[in-house]
Amino acid sequence: MGTIVLTSASSLRAHLPGPHLGYVYLPAFAALAVGSVLMALVGARLAHRSGAKVLRRIFAGMMAVMVVKFVVGLVSI
């Protein structure tokens, strides 16, 4: 949705560098798309090789890091 909005937002802007479609820089978009697909395959393989207990612990660790980051952000305001 965001890509659609940003591509249609400024298709006539001449000040943007390189190949772009609106505010979307096409080489970066392509690199992110390819990288996302490749890493999704790697992640799926790793998830199937790992046990459920390991995946739960990794997820819990990531959630703990996000909570700490959120709380530190609230305290620093």
C-alpha positions in Angstrom: 0.0 0.0 0.0 2.8 2.4 0.9 4.6 1.7 -2.4 1.5 2.5 -4.3 0.9 5.8 -2.5 4.6 6.9 -2.8 4.8 6.0 -6.5 1.7 8.0 -7.4 2.6 10.9 -5.1 5.1 12.6 -7.2 5.6 11.0 -10.6 6.4 14.3 -12.1 9.2 15.4 -9.7 12.4 16.0 -11.6 14.7 16.7 -8.5 14.8 13.0 -7.5 18.1 11.2 -8.4 18.3 8.2 -10.6 15.6 5.8 -11.8 12.6 6.3 -9.6 8.9 5.9 -9.8 7.4 8.6 -7.6 9.4 8.6 -4.4 10.4 5.0 -4.7 14.0 4.4 -5.8 13.7 1.4 -8.1 17.2 -0.2 -7.6 16.7 -0.2 -3.8 13.1 -1.6 -4.2 14.4 -4.4 -6.4 17.3 -5.2 -4.0 14.9 -5.3 -1.0 12.4 -7.5 -2.8 15.0 -10.0 -3.9 16.7 -10.0 -0.5 13.4 -10.5 1.3 12.5 -13.5 -0.8 15.9 -15.1 -0.4 16.0 -14.6 3.3 12.5 -15.9 3.7 13.7 -19.1 2.2 16.7 -19.2 4.6 14.5 -18.5 7.6 12.0 -21.2 6.6 14.8 -23.8 6.4 16.3 -22.7 9.7 12.9 -22.9 11.3 12.3 -26.4 10.1 15.7 -27.5 11.3 15.3 -26.0 14.7 13.1 -27.4 17.4 9.9 -25.7 18.6 11.6 -25.0 22.0 14.5 -23.1 20.4 12.1 -21.0 18.2 10.0 -20.1 21.3 13.2 -19.0 23.2 14.4 -16.9 20.2 11.0 -15.3 19.9 10.8 -14.6 23.7 14.3 -13.1 23.5 13.4 -10.8 20.7 10.2 -9.7 22.5 12.2 -9.0 25.6 14.6 -6.8 23.7 11.7 -4.9 22.1 10.1 -4.3 25.5 13.4 -3.0 27.0 13.9 -0.7 24.0 10.3 0.5 24.3 10.7 1.2 28.0 14.0 3.0 27.6 12.3 5.1 24.9 9.5 6.1 27.2 11.9 6.9 30.1 14.2 9.1 28.0 11.3 11.4 26.9 
